[in-house]
Amino acid sequence: MGEYILWIIIGYLCGSIPFSYILPLFRGVDVRKLGSGNVGGTNVLRNMGPVMGALCMILDGAKAFVPVIVAINIYSADSWIVYLAGFFAVLGHNYPVWLKFKGGKGVACTVGSYFGMSPLLGLFFFAVWIPATLITQYVSIASLVALGVDVLIGFIYNYKLGVYGLVLLLLAVYRHRENIKRLLKGQENKTDLIKIFSGKLKK
């Protein structure tokens, strides 16, 4: 029991490191005062460009990837401790104690944990997310659809992975509830990845 509690704490503390808040601060920017005010990679991407946005997303993924990989090497890939470490890393990202429990939406963190547990799921996520984002320009829709696909693949691959993915998908839906309301009203913010990245290349 003690080991489970330890990894819950480790996962949460790793996930609660708010990279999408810390990195913009080096430029004197409080991301909570930009755009949607969300402490996540997408908000950084929209308002501070592709380099900073991508770096925040990668680090947000890494803070779940690292505890998952460490747990796998200590125990086994099929251990519930691995899933606890990943889940609480995502929970730490969404509700970081350092920012009064106001964090991101957990997508990058979830994908980072997938890369640790099954790199194929991480690749499948991007195989769906990238074209979905390019076509719809709605990151929220693309993210939830891609996570949903990963849940289906997870159940085929390993029931524990499927259950893990389903729980995190439901959490992501909850975290995106305001986005869903805006989508239904036709008021959701669009993200043109081609424009964002091509604009950076022209500078």
Secondary structure, 3 states (H helix, E strand, C coil): CHHHHHHHHHHHHHHCCCHHHHHHHCCCCCHHHCCCCCCCHHHHHHHHCHHHHHHHHHHHHHHHHHHHHHHHHHCCCCCHHHHHHHHHHHHHHHCCHHHCCCCCCCHHHHHHHHHHHCHHHHHHHHHHHHHHHHHHCCHHHHHHHHHHHHHHHHHHHCHHHHHHHHHHHHHHHHHCHHHHHHHHHCCCCCCCHHHHHHHHHHC
